[in-house]
C-alpha cells in the first residue's frame, strides 16, 4: 500500500511540474468521433491528465484588477463559446462562470482564471493544469484575426487543449524538427518583427540565426517569437500527413508576428505549394470540432479501451485509494 501511494503521489507531482506554464511563454502570440470521421488536429499529448474533468470549464475573473476583467470580458466569453457550439461541438461540453463563493483560492485548482489586458496579449495555458489554468485576454478587434470575439474563441481552443494547426510536426520536415516528408509552409524568418533584435543578441555571443529560425525550442530559449510559428514538439499530431486544415480557428494567418515595412505587414508564413497567403479564421472548423470531441472521449462518456482512465475518475480501480490518501493533494 505504501509503495502504491508513493507511486500515485509521484505521478501526481510529475503531472503538476509538466503542467506548469512557463511564465515567459506566449501560448498565443473538435462531431462526435465514431471511428469513421477524418483524423486531424493538434492537441496536448496526454488526454488522461490534460482534459478538464467531465468536459466542463468553470471560469473566474481576476479579483485583483478592480473589476476590469469582468467588465470587459464577461460579455464576450459567452459569445466566443457560442462560436464553438454553433460549429457543432458535442453538447456535453460546458463553460460556466463561477459564482463569487466558488471563485476563491480554495478552489483555484479547478477553474480557469480570466485576466484582462489592453496591450495586445493573448495568452492561455493549454488544457487543464491544476492550480495554473489561466487565460490573459485583450478584447480588441485590432489584433489577431480582426475580431476580439474570434480571438477569444481561439484562446478557448487552447484552454480546452488544442495547439496551433500550423505547428503540427507532420506539416514540417526534419529540417525544422518536424516529421513530414514535405514542408507545407514557407517560413521567412527575416520578416519576424523581432528578428533584428534577436540577431544582434546572438551575434554578440558569436552565434547566427540558423537554429532559432528552424527549431521551436531554440527560438523559445532565445525569446524569439518565431516559436509560435515553428513546429511544436509538445503536441500529438492526428492530422493526415501533408494536409493542412486551412479553415481551423487554431491556425495563424500569413502575417503572424511580422514586421511592418512602408506601411505594409510582411508575410512570415505562406503556402509552400504556390507561395499564396492565407488568413486567420473566425469560426472553428469541422476538424477543430472533431479533434476536441476525440480528445475528450472519456469525459463525454464514449469510453475507449486505448485511453487510460485517470485515478480520480469513476471506472478506475485505484479511485478509492487515490481519494482516501490524497484528499488534500493539489493534483485533484
C-alpha positions as CSV (number, residue, x, y, z in Angstrom):
1,X,0.0,0.0,0.0
2,X,2.8,2.4,0.9
3,X,4.6,1.8,-2.4
4,X,1.4,2.3,-4.4
5,X,0.7,5.6,-2.6
6,X,4.2,6.7,-3.3
7,X,3.7,5.9,-7.0
8,X,0.5,7.8,-7.1
9,X,2.0,10.8,-5.4
10,X,5.0,10.7,-7.7
11,X,2.8,10.6,-10.8
12,X,0.7,13.5,-9.4
13,X,3.8,15.6,-8.8
14,X,5.2,14.8,-12.2
15,X,1.9,16.0,-13.8
16,X,2.0,19.1,-11.7
17,X,5.5,20.0,-12.9
18,X,4.8,19.2,-16.5
19,X,1.6,21.3,-16.4
20,X,3.2,24.4,-15.0
21,X,3.3,27.0,-17.8
22,X,6.5,28.9,-18.4
23,X,5.6,32.5,-17.3
24,X,7.6,33.9,-20.3
25,X,5.9,31.6,-22.8
26,X,3.2,33.2,-25.0
27,X,1.0,30.3,-26.0
28,X,-0.8,32.5,-28.5
29,X,1.3,35.0,-29.6
30,X,-13.4,19.5,-32.2
31,X,-19.0,15.9,-34.5
32,X,-18.7,13.0,-32.1
33,X,-15.9,10.7,-33.1
34,X,-17.5,7.4,-34.3
35,X,-14.3,6.0,-35.7
36,X,-15.0,7.0,-39.3
37,X,-14.5,10.7,-39.1
38,X,-11.4,12.2,-40.6
39,X,-8.5,12.3,-38.2
40,X,-6.8,15.7,-37.8
41,X,-6.0,18.4,-35.3
42,X,-3.2,19.1,-32.8
43,X,-3.7,18.6,-29.1
44,X,-1.6,18.1,-26.0
45,X,-0.2,14.6,-25.9
46,X,-1.9,13.3,-22.7
47,X,-5.6,13.2,-22.8
48,X,-5.8,11.4,-19.4
49,X,-4.2,14.3,-17.5
50,X,-4.8,17.4,-19.6
51,X,-8.5,17.3,-20.1
52,X,-11.0,19.3,-17.9
53,X,-12.9,16.8,-15.7
54,X,-16.4,16.0,-17.1
55,X,-15.7,18.3,-20.1
56,X,-16.6,21.3,-18.1
57,X,-14.7,24.6,-17.6
58,X,-15.7,26.9,-14.8
59,X,-14.0,30.3,-15.3
60,X,-13.5,33.1,-12.8
61,X,-12.4,36.6,-13.4
62,X,-9.3,38.1,-11.9
63,X,-10.3,39.5,-8.5
64,X,-7.2,41.8,-8.2
65,X,-7.7,44.1,-11.2
66,X,-10.5,46.3,-9.8
67,X,-13.2,44.6,-11.9
68,X,-11.6,45.2,-15.3
69,X,-11.7,41.5,-16.5
70,X,-15.3,41.2,-15.5
71,X,-16.3,44.5,-17.1
72,X,-14.6,44.0,-20.5
73,X,-14.6,40.2,-20.9
74,X,-17.8,38.9,-19.2
75,X,-20.0,39.9,-22.3
76,X,-17.5,38.4,-24.8
77,X,-16.6,34.9,-23.4
78,X,-20.2,33.5,-23.9
79,X,-20.2,34.9,-27.5
80,X,-16.8,33.2,-28.2
81,X,-18.1,30.0,-26.7
82,X,-21.2,30.2,-28.9
83,X,-18.9,30.0,-31.9
84,X,-17.8,26.6,-30.8
85,X,-21.3,25.4,-30.0
86,X,-22.6,26.7,-33.4
87,X,-19.8,24.8,-35.2
88,X,-21.2,21.5,-33.8
89,X,-19.2,20.8,-30.6
90,X,-20.7,18.0,-28.5
91,X,-23.4,19.4,-26.3
92,X,-21.9,17.7,-23.3
93,X,-19.1,20.4,-23.3
94,X,-19.9,23.1,-20.8
95,X,-18.4,26.5,-19.9
96,X,-19.8,28.4,-17.0
97,X,-18.9,31.4,-15.0
98,X,-18.2,30.5,-11.4
99,X,-20.1,32.1,-8.6
100,X,-18.4,34.5,-6.2
101,X,-18.3,32.0,-3.4
102,X,-16.7,29.4,-5.7
103,X,-14.1,31.7,-7.2
104,X,-11.7,31.5,-4.2
105,X,-8.2,30.4,-3.6
106,X,-9.5,27.2,-2.1
107,X,-10.9,26.2,-5.5
108,X,-8.0,27.6,-7.6
109,X,-7.1,24.2,-8.9
110,X,-10.4,23.6,-10.5
111,X,-11.2,26.8,-12.5
112,X,-9.8,28.9,-15.4
113,X,-8.6,32.3,-14.2
114,X,-9.5,35.0,-16.7
115,X,-7.3,38.1,-16.8
116,X,-7.7,41.3,-18.8
117,X,-5.1,43.4,-20.6
118,X,-5.0,46.1,-23.2
119,X,-1.5,45.5,-24.5
120,X,-2.4,43.0,-27.2
121,X,-1.6,39.9,-25.2
122,X,-3.5,36.7,-25.9
123,X,-2.0,34.0,-23.7
124,X,-3.6,30.8,-22.4
125,X,-2.4,27.8,-20.5
126,X,-3.1,24.8,-22.8
127,X,-5.5,22.3,-21.4
128,X,-6.3,21.6,-17.8
129,X,-3.5,22.4,-15.4
130,X,-4.0,22.0,-11.7
131,X,-3.8,25.4,-9.9
132,X,-2.4,27.0,-13.0
133,X,-5.1,27.3,-15.7
134,X,-5.1,30.9,-16.9
135,X,-6.1,32.9,-19.9
136,X,-5.0,36.5,-20.5
137,X,-7.2,38.3,-23.0
138,X,-7.2,41.6,-24.9
139,X,-10.7,42.0,-26.4
140,X,-9.6,44.4,-29.1
141,X,-10.7,43.9,-32.7
142,X,-7.4,45.4,-33.9
143,X,-5.2,42.4,-33.2
144,X,-5.0,38.8,-34.4
145,X,-8.0,37.7,-36.5
146,X,-9.5,41.2,-36.5
147,X,-12.3,40.1,-34.2
148,X,-12.0,40.2,-30.4
149,X,-14.6,37.5,-30.0
150,X,-12.9,35.2,-32.6
151,X,-9.5,35.8,-30.8
152,X,-11.1,34.7,-27.5
153,X,-12.6,31.7,-29.2
154,X,-9.1,30.8,-30.4
155,X,-7.8,31.1,-26.8
156,X,-10.7,28.9,-25.6
157,X,-9.4,26.3,-28.0
158,X,-6.1,26.4,-26.2
159,X,-7.9,26.2,-22.8
160,X,-9.6,23.0,-23.9
161,X,-6.3,21.5,-25.0
162,X,-5.8,22.4,-28.7
163,X,-2.5,23.7,-30.0
164,X,-1.8,25.6,-33.2
165,X,-2.6,23.9,-36.5
166,X,0.4,25.4,-38.3
167,X,2.7,24.0,-35.7
168,X,1.8,20.4,-36.3
169,X,5.0,18.4,-36.7
170,X,3.6,16.4,-39.6
171,X,3.4,19.6,-41.7
172,X,7.2,20.3,-41.5
173,X,10.3,18.3,-42.4
174,X,13.1,17.3,-40.1
175,X,14.9,20.5,-41.2
176,X,12.5,22.2,-38.8
177,X,12.2,19.5,-36.3
178,X,9.1,18.1,-38.0
179,X,8.2,14.6,-39.1
180,X,6.7,15.3,-42.5
181,X,8.1,14.4,-45.9
182,X,7.3,17.9,-47.3
183,X,7.1,21.4,-45.8
184,X,3.6,22.7,-46.2
185,X,4.7,26.2,-45.3
186,X,7.5,28.5,-46.5
187,X,8.8,30.4,-43.4
188,X,10.6,33.7,-43.9
189,X,12.4,34.2,-40.7
190,X,13.8,37.6,-41.5
191,X,10.3,39.0,-41.7
192,X,9.7,38.4,-38.0
193,X,9.2,41.6,-36.1
194,X,11.9,40.9,-33.5
195,X,14.4,39.3,-36.0
196,X,17.0,42.1,-35.8
197,X,16.9,42.3,-32.1
198,X,17.4,38.6,-31.6
199,X,20.1,38.5,-34.3
200,X,22.0,41.3,-32.6
201,X,21.9,39.4,-29.3
202,X,23.1,36.2,-30.9
203,X,25.9,37.9,-32.9
204,X,27.2,39.4,-29.7
205,X,27.6,35.8,-28.5
206,X,29.2,34.6,-31.7
207,X,26.0,32.8,-32.9
208,X,23.9,33.1,-36.0
209,X,20.2,32.8,-36.6
210,X,20.1,29.4,-38.2
211,X,18.9,27.4,-35.2
212,X,16.3,29.8,-33.9
213,X,14.9,30.1,-37.4
214,X,14.4,26.4,-37.6
215,X,13.7,24.9,-34.2
216,X,10.9,25.9,-31.8
217,X,12.8,25.0,-28.7
218,X,15.8,27.1,-29.6
219,X,13.6,30.1,-30.6
220,X,11.8,29.8,-27.3
221,X,15.1,29.8,-25.4
222,X,16.1,32.9,-27.3
223,X,12.8,34.6,-26.6
224,X,12.2,34.8,-30.4
225,X,8.6,35.0,-31.3
226,X,9.1,32.5,-34.1
227,X,8.4,29.8,-31.5
228,X,4.8,30.5,-32.1
229,X,5.2,29.5,-35.8
230,X,7.7,26.6,-35.9
231,X,6.6,23.0,-35.3
232,X,5.7,22.4,-31.6
233,X,7.1,19.2,-30.2
234,X,4.6,19.1,-27.3
235,X,1.7,18.1,-29.4
236,X,0.0,14.9,-30.6
237,X,-0.4,15.2,-34.4
238,X,-3.5,13.3,-35.5
239,X,-3.8,15.1,-38.9
240,X,-3.2,13.4,-42.2
241,X,0.5,13.9,-43.3
242,X,0.8,16.8,-45.7
243,X,-2.8,18.0,-45.2
244,X,-3.4,21.4,-43.5
245,X,-6.8,22.4,-42.1
246,X,-6.7,25.8,-43.6
247,X,-10.2,26.5,-42.0
248,X,-9.0,25.9,-38.5
249,X,-9.5,28.7,-35.9
250,X,-6.2,27.5,-34.4
251,X,-4.1,28.5,-37.5
252,X,-2.3,31.8,-37.7
253,X,-2.5,34.0,-40.9
254,X,0.4,34.7,-43.2
255,X,1.4,38.0,-41.5
256,X,1.6,36.5,-38.0
257,X,4.4,38.0,-35.9
258,X,5.7,40.0,-38.9
259,X,7.3,43.5,-39.1
260,X,5.7,46.4,-41.0
261,X,7.7,47.9,-43.9
262,X,6.4,51.0,-45.7
263,X,3.1,50.7,-44.0
264,X,2.6,47.0,-45.1
265,X,2.8,43.9,-43.0
266,X,5.2,41.4,-44.4
267,X,4.5,37.7,-44.7
268,X,6.1,35.2,-42.4
269,X,4.2,32.1,-43.5
270,X,2.9,31.3,-47.0
271,X,1.7,28.1,-48.7
272,X,4.8,26.2,-49.9
273,X,2.9,24.8,-52.8
274,X,2.3,28.1,-54.6
275,X,3.5,30.9,-52.4
276,X,0.0,32.1,-51.8
277,X,-1.1,33.7,-48.5
278,X,-3.8,32.6,-46.1
279,X,-5.7,34.4,-43.4
280,X,-6.9,33.9,-39.8
281,X,-10.3,32.2,-39.4
282,X,-13.0,33.5,-37.1
283,X,-15.0,30.3,-36.5
284,X,-13.9,26.7,-35.6
285,X,-13.6,24.3,-38.4
286,X,-15.1,20.8,-38.7
287,X,-11.6,19.5,-37.9
288,X,-11.4,21.6,-34.8
289,X,-14.7,20.1,-33.6
290,X,-13.6,16.5,-34.4
291,X,-10.4,16.9,-32.6
292,X,-11.9,18.2,-29.4
293,X,-14.6,15.6,-29.4
294,X,-11.9,12.9,-29.7
295,X,-9.6,14.5,-27.1
296,X,-12.5,14.3,-24.6
297,X,-13.6,10.8,-25.4
298,X,-13.5,9.6,-21.8
299,X,-15.2,12.7,-20.4
300,X,-18.0,12.5,-22.9
301,X,-19.0,9.0,-21.9
302,X,-17.7,7.4,-25.1
303,X,-15.1,5.2,-23.4
304,X,-12.1,4.0,-25.4
305,X,-10.1,1.0,-24.5
306,X,-7.0,2.8,-25.7
307,X,-7.3,5.6,-23.2
308,X,-6.3,5.0,-19.5
309,X,-8.9,6.1,-17.0
310,X,-7.5,8.8,-14.6
311,X,-7.2,7.7,-11.0
312,X,-9.9,10.1,-9.8
313,X,-12.5,9.1,-12.4
314,X,-15.3,6.5,-12.0
315,X,-14.1,3.3,-13.6
316,X,-10.5,3.4,-12.2
317,X,-9.7,0.5,-9.9
318,X,-7.4,3.0,-8.0
319,X,-10.1,5.7,-7.5
320,X,-11.0,4.8,-3.9
321,X,-7.4,4.5,-2.8
322,X,-6.5,7.8,-4.5
323,X,-9.4,9.7,-3.0
324,X,-8.7,8.4,0.5
325,X,-5.0,9.0,0.5
326,X,-4.9,12.3,-1.5
327,X,-7.8,14.3,-0.1
328,X,-5.7,17.4,0.2
329,X,-3.4,16.9,-2.8
330,X,-3.2,19.7,-5.3
331,X,-3.3,17.3,-8.2
332,X,-7.0,17.0,-7.6
